[in-house]
Structures are given as structure tokens and as C-alpha cells.
Amino acid sequence: MSNPLHGTGSHSSGLDSAGSDTAGSDSAAANHQEPDNQEPDNQASNNEASNNTALLDRLAGGLIVSCQASAGHPLRDSATMARLAAAAEAGGAVGIRAGGVGGVADLRAVRAAVTVPLIGLIKLDAPVSITSTLQAVRECAAAGADMVAIDATARPRLDGSSLAEQIVLAHRLGVLVLADVATAAEADAALAIGADAVATTLSGYTPDTAPQGRAVPGTAAGPDLDLVADIRRRQPEATLIAEGRIGSPDQVGAAVAAGASAVVVGTAITDLTAVTARFVAGLGVSGMSEISQQSQ
């Protein structure tokens, strides 16, 4: 088995934790259009595959920081997200995950602020919220994302498209696909149809995986390292990103030990409200406001 820190996805033709944010993107009502399937010439295909491998290698073994803030949060503006991203890069982050409810404006601001790979997403006001339309994929690509994060669960998408169609479109636009999954079976399925990497982002946030069957963001305690290990056993060559409820350096190390190629941390680094509330809790005082309890 090759070193999982340098796993590659299955794309040969060529970067937030899950939450309950509602979106401000215009993508939600986008019409479903079939992506064009065109045969690339061999030289272009080979060059693109090489570039894709290089991008995944840049993420390997590193920390990706999610720079997002929910609607109404004190940090909710694109310029602040860009400064957070620049600070994260200065601290050693190998990639940034951004967009969310800030959509295209956040992506453009962050793209201008950092040189590391950018994993883009657009959160829509729908049960399947993470880049769940073809138009959202187009917007992420146009805004400068190197990789687009897409909900890869089996739930129906807002525009009636399929995950396979979204992957084809992303690749045609020159961006990689990070499949956000909740189960190992979903990871298997996404990789089989061309996703370049998978992330455990949605574990605990779907009806089948939420505690007591409730899809309530933030109710599951701690990262799902069992899922990381399970996907690694089933997909020894895949680029596997651990994401979701990772709140300490020790948990980052545990995720890598479980088989993660890279790790995403959001709230524990970039949400000053939540970080402050954790310290306040150490005093035995309940200072956690409603806004600080919202997941990024």
C-alpha cells in the first residue's frame, strides 16, 4: 500500500465543517443543464493529471483551515474571511476551505489573499446544502477555487442533477472535486465515479448518521475517527481528508494516525466567539451565546 499521505483520487482527465447555515447565493434556483462530455487530447489530459496530482500532494500531510462564518456572526464579512485565511496560511496551513454562506464574494476575497490551494463551496438554503447544484459548481470554479467541495450523500440535489454530472462539470471547468460524505459507502461511490478526494465532513449531519437519528448540527461529540479508519481500509490509495468536530492538536494527530491524508479544522481556529466561550466555560460560567453554538 502506498503512503496514504500521498494518496491520489480517481480523476484522470481532469479544497468548513458541516452546519446549518442558510445561503445567500443565487445558485439555488439554477436550471439543471447536462454538462458537455468532450474527449480531451492526450497531451492536455496528461498535463492536467500531473497538475491535479501536484495539487493533492500540496495538501498531503497538512492542515487545511476552514474560514467561514454563519449569517449574523460578528465575523461575517468577506474581508474578514480573507484576513483569517491569510493568517492561517502564515501559520502553516497548506490549504483553505471557504465560501459557505459567503459564496462567491468570500471565495474571490480569499483567493486574492492566499497562495495555497483553495477548496471552495457554496452553501444553499436546502437540506443538501453544500454546492448541490451545477450552477454552484460553476460559481466556485469561476471564483478561483482549485477544488470544489460537493455533498456526496445519496440525497436528492436541489436542481435534480446527479453527483456524477457535477463531477464531470467540475473537471471540464478545470477544478478538482472533494466529495463530502457521511459514510464509507458514500466515499466508495464518489471515488468510483471520479471524485478526486473524499472528506468525512457530513458524518453526524445526515438523518442516518446524526445522534438518535436527528440531523442537528453540533450534536455529535468529537470527530468520527472510526469513519476515517474505515474509509482508509476500503480505499488505501485515496486522498482522504478528515473533517468535522476536530477541536484540538491531539485530535488532528489522531485523525492522521487513523489514516487521514490531511485534516480540516474550522471553528476551533477561526471562530473567536466559540473559542472564547470554551475559555469562559473553564471558569464555570455559561457564556456561550446562541450565535457561538452555530457550526461553521
C-alpha positions in Angstrom: 0.0 0.0 0.0 1.3 3.4 -0.8 1.7 6.1 1.8 -1.8 7.4 2.5 -0.5 10.9 3.0 0.2 10.9 -0.7 -3.0 9.2 -1.9 -4.5 10.3 -5.2 -8.1 10.4 -6.4 -9.6 8.6 -9.3 -9.8 11.6 -11.7 -7.7 11.0 -14.7 -9.0 13.7 -17.0 -9.1 16.5 -15.4 -10.3 22.5 -1.2 -15.8 24.1 7.0 -17.4 21.8 8.8 -20.9 20.8 8.1 -23.5 23.1 9.6 -27.0 24.6 9.3 -26.1 27.9 7.7 -28.5 29.3 5.2 -27.1 30.7 2.0 -27.0 34.0 0.2 -26.1 32.5 -3.2 -28.2 32.9 -6.3 -27.4 29.2 -7.2 -30.4 27.7 -5.5 -32.8 28.1 -8.4 -30.3 27.3 -11.2 -31.7 25.2 -14.0 -30.4 21.7 -14.5 -28.2 21.5 -17.5 -26.3 18.5 -18.7 -22.6 19.0 -18.7 -20.9 18.5 -22.0 -18.7 15.4 -22.4 -15.8 16.1 -24.6 -12.7 14.0 -25.3 -9.6 15.9 -24.4 -6.4 15.5 -26.4 -3.9 13.1 -24.8 -1.2 15.7 -24.1 -3.6 18.1 -22.4 -5.1 15.3 -20.4 -1.6 14.2 -19.2 -0.7 17.7 -18.2 -3.9 18.2 -16.3 -3.5 14.9 -14.5 0.0 15.9 -13.5 -1.3 19.3 -12.2 -4.0 17.5 -10.2 -1.5 15.2 -8.6 0.7 18.1 -7.7 -2.2 20.0 -6.0 -3.2 16.9 -4.0 0.5 16.5 -3.0 0.5 20.1 -1.7 -2.3 19.1 0.7 -0.8 15.8 1.8 0.2 15.6 5.5 -1.0 19.1 6.2 -3.7 21.2 7.9 -6.5 22.8 5.9 -8.2 25.7 7.7 -11.9 26.4 7.1 -12.6 30.1 7.0 -16.3 30.5 7.2 -18.9 32.3 9.4 -22.6 31.9 9.6 -25.1 34.5 8.8 -25.3 37.0 11.7 -21.9 36.1 13.2 -19.7 39.0 14.3 -17.1 37.9 11.8 -19.5 37.6 8.9 -17.9 39.5 6.0 -15.7 38.6 3.1 -12.8 40.9 4.0 -12.6 39.2 7.5 -12.7 35.8 5.9 -9.8 36.8 3.7 -7.7 38.0 6.6 -8.4 34.8 8.6 -7.3 32.8 5.5 -4.1 34.9 5.2 -3.3 34.4 8.9 -3.9 30.7 8.6 -1.5 30.5 5.6 1.1 32.4 7.6 0.7 29.9 10.4 1.4 26.9 8.2 -1.9 25.9 6.7 -1.5 24.0 3.4 -5.0 24.9 2.2 -8.1 26.9 2.9 -11.7 25.8 2.7 -14.0 28.8 2.2 -17.2 30.1 0.6 -20.1 28.7 2.5 -22.9 31.3 3.1 -20.4 34.0 1.9 -20.4 32.3 -1.5 -18.6 33.9 -4.4 -17.7 37.1 -2.6 -15.9 35.1 0.1 -14.1 32.9 -2.5 -12.9 35.8 -4.5 -11.6 37.6 -1.4 -9.9 34.5 0.0 -8.4 33.7 -3.5 -6.8 37.1 -3.6 -5.4 36.7 -0.1 -3.7 33.3 -0.2 -1.4 31.3 -2.4 -2.2 27.9 -1.0 -4.9 25.7 -2.6 -8.5 26.9 -2.2 -11.3 24.4 -1.6 -14.5 26.3 -2.5 -18.1 25.6 -1.6 -21.4 27.4 -1.7 -24.0 26.7 0.9 -27.5 26.7 -0.3 -30.7 27.1 1.7 -31.7 23.4 1.3 -31.3 20.1 3.2 -28.5 19.2 0.8 -26.7 22.5 1.1 -23.0 22.1 0.1 -22.6 23.0 -3.6 -25.6 21.0 -4.5 -26.3 22.4 -8.0 -24.4 22.6 -11.2 -24.6 26.4 -11.1 -22.9 26.4 -7.7 -20.1 24.3 -9.2 -19.7 26.8 -12.0 -19.6 29.7 -9.5 -16.9 28.1 -7.3 -14.7 27.5 -10.4 -15.2 31.0 -11.7 -14.3 32.5 -8.3 -10.9 30.8 -8.3 -11.3 27.6 -6.3 -8.8 24.9 -7.1 -11.1 22.2 -5.7 -14.9 22.3 -5.1 -16.4 20.6 -2.1 -19.7 18.9 -3.0 -22.3 17.0 -0.9 -21.7 13.4 -2.0 -24.5 11.8 0.0 -27.3 9.9 -1.7 -29.8 12.6 -1.0 -31.5 14.4 -4.0 -29.9 17.7 -5.1 -31.7 21.0 -5.4 -31.6 21.2 -9.2 -32.2 17.5 -9.9 -28.6 16.9 -11.1 -26.5 13.9 -10.0 -23.2 13.8 -8.3 -21.7 12.3 -11.4 -22.9 15.2 -13.5 -21.4 17.7 -11.0 -18.0 15.9 -11.1 -18.0 15.9 -14.9 -18.7 19.6 -15.0 -16.1 20.4 -12.4 -13.4 18.5 -14.2 -14.4 20.2 -17.5 -14.0 23.5 -15.8 -10.5 22.5 -14.6 -11.2 22.1 -10.9 -10.9 19.0 -8.7 -13.7 17.5 -6.6 -13.8 16.9 -2.9 -16.7 14.6 -2.0 -18.1 15.4 1.4 -19.5 12.2 2.8 -21.2 10.8 5.9 -20.4 7.1 5.4 -17.8 4.8 3.9 -20.2 3.5 1.3 -20.7 7.1 0.1 -16.9 7.5 -0.1 -16.7 4.3 -2.2 -19.4 5.5 -4.6 -17.9 9.0 -5.0 -14.4 7.8 -5.8 -15.8 5.2 -8.2 -17.4 8.0 -10.3 -14.4 10.2 -10.4 -14.1 12.3 -7.2 -10.5 13.3 -6.6 -10.7 13.2 -2.8 -13.2 12.4 0.0 -13.8 14.2 3.3 -15.7 13.0 6.4 -17.4 16.4 6.7 -21.0 15.2 6.9 -20.7 12.4 9.4 -23.2 13.2 12.2 -25.1 15.7 10.0 -27.4 13.4 7.9 -30.5 11.6 9.1 -28.7 8.2 9.1 -25.7 9.4 11.0 -26.9 12.1 13.4 -27.2 11.1 17.0 -30.6 9.5 17.7 -31.4 9.9 14.0 -31.6 13.7 14.4 -29.8 15.7 11.7 -28.9 18.5 14.2 -25.5 20.2 13.5 -23.2 20.1 16.5 -24.9 17.3 18.4 -22.3 14.7 17.8 -19.3 14.9 20.1 -15.8 14.7 18.7 -14.5 13.7 15.2 -15.6 10.4 13.6 -12.2 8.8 13.6 -13.8 5.3 13.1 -15.1 6.6 9.7 -11.7 7.8 8.8 -10.2 4.4 9.6 -13.0 2.6 7.8 -12.6 4.6 4.6 -8.8 4.2 4.7 -9.2 0.4 4.9 -11.5 0.3 2.0 -9.7 2.9 -0.1 -5.9 2.6 0.6 -4.9 4.8 -2.3 -7.5 7.6 -1.9 -6.9 11.2 -0.8 -8.8 11.1 2.5 -9.5 14.4 4.4 -10.7 14.2 8.0 -13.2 17.0 8.8 -15.9 17.6 11.3 -15.7 18.5 15.0 -11.9 18.4 15.2 -11.1 20.7 18.0 -7.5 20.2 19.2 -4.0 19.4 18.0 -4.3 16.0 19.6 -7.4 15.2 17.5 -5.5 16.3 14.4 -2.8 13.8 15.2 -5.3 11.1 15.9 -7.0 11.7 12.6 -3.7 11.3 10.8 -3.0 8.2 12.8 -6.4 6.8 11.7 -5.4 7.3 8.0 -6.2 10.8 7.0 -4.2 12.3 4.2 -4.9 15.8 5.6 -7.1 17.4 8.2 -9.6 20.3 8.1 -10.1 22.5 11.2 -12.6 25.4 11.3 -14.4 26.5 14.4 -11.5 25.7 16.8 -9.2 28.0 14.9 -11.3 30.7 13.2 -14.4 31.2 15.3 -13.4 33.7 18.0 -16.8 33.5 19.6 -16.7 29.8 20.1 -13.0 29.8 21.2 -13.7 32.5 23.8 -16.8 30.6 25.1 -14.6 27.5 25.7 -12.3 29.5 27.9 -15.2 31.1 29.7 -16.6 27.6 30.3 -13.3 26.8 32.1 -14.3 29.4 34.7 -17.5 27.5 35.3 -19.6 30.3 33.8 -22.1 29.8 31.0 -21.1 32.5 28.5 -22.0 30.7 25.3 -24.4 32.8 23.3 -26.7 31.3 20.7 -24.6 32.5 17.8 -21.4 30.9 19.1 -23.2 27.5 19.2 -23.7 27.5 15.4 -21.3 25.3 13.5 -19.3 26.9 10.7 
